[in-house]
């Protein structure tokens, strides 16, 4: 891995809030997906879209934060979605060329990771920031220094037609609470346009 990749890893840890193996895995998977598609990190919602296959289990969120930082596919841009399959894998889609690649993290070194001093302390309930830096890096380097083929499966780049209806633009104040609401989410109550909470519709 290059120095620029290492810098990306450090920034991803800052974004996530702490150092861990799953964020490291997310960074490596995200970097591989970008490289395979020949694209750069998304600066806007019209460039890339990511389907991340995680569920709600611990580690999944750490993986997803690594993916979000590296690819630029974020909740705020609305260009990432969760499949909910409980897997540490993504499909990264280049919206402009309508091509995609799926990259999945392998569990090759999970036993070694579980036996690390860092993970033993995590299992005992010690928060990540309270674990010595050296122990964190010993665990991280298991994944960061591993050959790519050992830790992930990179699929073929395939066509991926995508329908993109563009961004939903426009905000309007709710007639009841006065808070700005996207016009697509306003509901009609009598002759007033109101937000969902004020409407009482529930969806």
Protein Blocks (a to p, Z undefined) as FASTA:
>chain_A
ZZklmmmmmmmmmmnopacfklmmmmmmmmmmmmmnopacdfbfklbccddfbdfbehjl
mmmmmmmmmnopafklopaccehlopacdddddfklopaddddddfklmmmmmmpmklmm
mmnopafklpcfklmmmmmmmmmmpcfklmoccddddddddddebjaehidddfklopac
dfklpccehjaccdfklnonoZZ
